[in-house]
Amino acid sequence: MNTGIPVADICHYTPMAALVVNHETPLREVINRLTDRHHTIPIFVTDSLERLHGMVQHADLRDWVRLQCNLLPSNGRLSPSKTRLLLSAQTIGELAQNDGSLMSVRLDQPLSEAMAKMSAYGRNDIAVVDGNGRFINTLNLQDILSFMMEKERKLQV
């Protein structure tokens, strides 16, 4: 894969494929918004300046549901601190994993770096931010594959 392709070349032409919410959004509101979707999408959390604050793992939402229904978590147990967090969370920001730099790439970074981060964290999507850390869009594997196929079609013409 050509490492010189900037992330911006792909993500500016693709629709948003994520739920992006402010860190103060009530957890139940986010859950209601997710139930309107027909497929699973990533959840990115921003701060009041629209900078990437973090990401919510779907596994945490599954464990939240299990706790609400008095069911065992997926791995059979949760730490006491994780259980307290899941039971007491009122906002989506309380569930967000807060290292936005690990879950994001800048518009000017090469696609190879985005792919490396996605591979390192076992993800099919990653947040794209501007130079100030403000959330711009998502980049996902389907977008990358579509871009590459379109690029290949243009070379064949």
C-alpha positions as CSV (number, residue, x, y, z in Angstrom):
1,M,0.0,0.0,0.0
2,N,1.3,3.5,-0.8
3,T,2.3,5.1,2.4
4,G,2.1,8.6,0.9
5,I,-1.7,8.7,0.7
6,P,-2.8,11.2,3.3
7,V,-5.8,10.3,5.5
8,A,-7.5,13.5,4.3
9,D,-7.8,12.0,0.8
10,I,-10.1,9.3,2.1
11,C,-12.0,10.7,5.0
12,H,-13.1,14.0,3.4
13,Y,-15.2,12.1,0.9
14,T,-16.8,9.6,3.1
15,P,-20.0,10.1,5.3
16,M,-19.7,10.0,9.0
17,A,-19.9,6.4,10.2
18,A,-19.9,6.9,13.9
19,L,-21.8,8.4,16.8
20,V,-20.0,11.5,18.0
21,V,-21.3,12.9,21.3
22,N,-20.2,15.4,23.9
23,H,-18.7,14.0,27.1
24,E,-21.5,15.4,29.1
25,T,-24.2,13.7,27.2
26,P,-26.3,11.5,29.5
27,L,-25.6,7.8,29.0
28,R,-29.2,6.9,28.5
29,E,-29.5,9.5,25.7
30,V,-26.6,7.9,23.9
31,I,-28.2,4.4,24.4
32,N,-31.4,5.7,22.9
33,R,-29.5,7.1,19.9
34,L,-27.8,3.8,19.4
35,T,-31.1,1.9,19.4
36,D,-32.2,3.9,16.3
37,R,-29.3,2.4,14.3
38,H,-29.5,-0.8,12.3
39,H,-25.9,-1.7,12.7
40,T,-23.1,-1.2,15.3
41,I,-21.1,2.0,14.9
42,P,-18.2,3.3,16.9
43,I,-18.9,5.9,19.7
44,F,-16.4,8.8,19.9
45,V,-16.7,11.3,22.7
46,T,-15.6,14.9,22.4
47,D,-15.0,17.7,24.9
48,S,-16.7,21.1,24.9
49,L,-14.3,22.4,22.2
50,E,-15.1,19.3,20.0
51,R,-11.6,17.8,20.6
52,L,-11.5,14.1,20.8
53,H,-12.0,13.1,24.5
54,G,-12.1,9.3,24.0
55,M,-14.0,6.4,22.7
56,V,-16.6,4.1,24.3
57,Q,-16.0,0.3,23.8
58,H,-19.1,-1.7,22.9
59,A,-17.9,-4.3,25.4
60,D,-18.4,-1.7,28.2
61,L,-22.0,-1.1,27.0
62,R,-22.6,-4.9,26.9
63,D,-21.3,-5.2,30.5
64,W,-23.5,-2.2,31.5
65,V,-26.5,-4.0,30.1
66,R,-25.5,-7.2,31.9
67,L,-25.2,-5.4,35.2
68,Q,-28.6,-3.6,34.7
69,C,-30.1,-7.1,34.1
70,N,-28.3,-8.7,36.9
71,L,-26.4,-11.0,34.5
72,L,-22.7,-12.0,34.7
73,P,-20.3,-10.0,32.5
74,S,-19.0,-11.6,29.3
75,N,-15.7,-12.8,30.9
76,G,-17.4,-14.0,34.0
77,R,-16.3,-11.2,36.3
78,L,-15.5,-7.5,36.5
79,S,-13.2,-5.7,38.9
80,P,-15.0,-4.0,41.7
81,S,-13.9,-0.6,40.4
82,K,-15.2,-1.4,36.8
83,T,-18.5,-2.6,38.3
84,R,-18.8,0.6,40.3
85,L,-18.0,2.7,37.3
86,L,-20.6,0.9,35.1
87,L,-23.3,1.1,37.7
88,S,-22.7,4.7,38.6
89,A,-22.1,6.2,35.1
90,Q,-24.5,9.0,34.3
91,T,-22.7,10.5,31.2
92,I,-21.0,8.9,28.3
93,G,-17.8,10.6,29.2
94,E,-17.6,8.5,32.3
95,L,-17.4,5.4,30.2
96,A,-15.0,6.7,27.6
97,Q,-11.5,5.5,27.3
98,N,-9.7,8.8,27.4
99,D,-6.5,8.4,25.3
100,G,-7.7,10.1,22.2
101,S,-4.2,10.1,20.7
102,L,-4.2,6.3,20.6
103,M,-7.6,6.2,18.9
104,S,-7.0,8.9,16.3
105,V,-4.9,10.1,13.4
106,R,-4.5,13.6,12.0
107,L,-5.7,14.6,8.6
108,D,-2.2,15.1,7.4
109,Q,-0.9,11.7,8.5
110,P,-0.3,9.0,5.9
111,L,-2.8,6.2,5.6
112,S,0.0,3.7,6.6
113,E,0.0,5.2,10.1
114,A,-3.8,5.0,10.4
115,M,-3.7,1.3,9.2
116,A,-0.9,0.6,11.8
117,K,-2.9,2.0,14.6
118,M,-6.0,0.2,13.5
119,S,-4.1,-3.1,13.4
120,A,-2.3,-2.4,16.8
121,Y,-5.7,-2.0,18.5
122,G,-7.6,-4.6,16.6
123,R,-10.1,-2.0,15.2
124,N,-11.7,-1.4,11.8
125,D,-12.2,2.3,12.4
126,I,-10.3,5.2,13.8
127,A,-11.1,8.9,14.6
128,V,-9.6,11.6,12.4
129,V,-8.7,14.9,14.0
130,D,-7.4,18.2,12.9
131,G,-4.1,19.7,14.1
132,N,-5.8,21.0,17.2
133,G,-7.3,17.6,18.1
134,R,-10.8,18.5,17.0
135,F,-12.9,15.6,15.7
136,I,-13.3,15.7,11.9
137,N,-14.6,12.3,10.8
138,T,-13.9,8.6,11.1
139,L,-11.9,6.4,8.8
140,N,-12.9,2.8,8.6
141,L,-11.8,-0.2,6.7
142,Q,-14.7,-0.1,4.2
143,D,-13.8,3.5,3.3
144,I,-10.2,2.5,2.7
145,L,-11.2,-0.5,0.6
146,S,-13.6,1.6,-1.5
147,F,-10.9,4.3,-2.0
148,M,-8.3,1.7,-3.1
149,M,-10.8,0.0,-5.5
150,E,-11.7,3.4,-7.0
151,K,-8.0,4.2,-7.4
152,E,-7.4,0.9,-9.1
153,R,-10.4,1.5,-11.5
154,K,-8.9,4.9,-12.5
155,L,-5.6,3.3,-13.3
156,Q,-7.2,0.7,-15.5
157,V,-9.0,3.4,-17.6
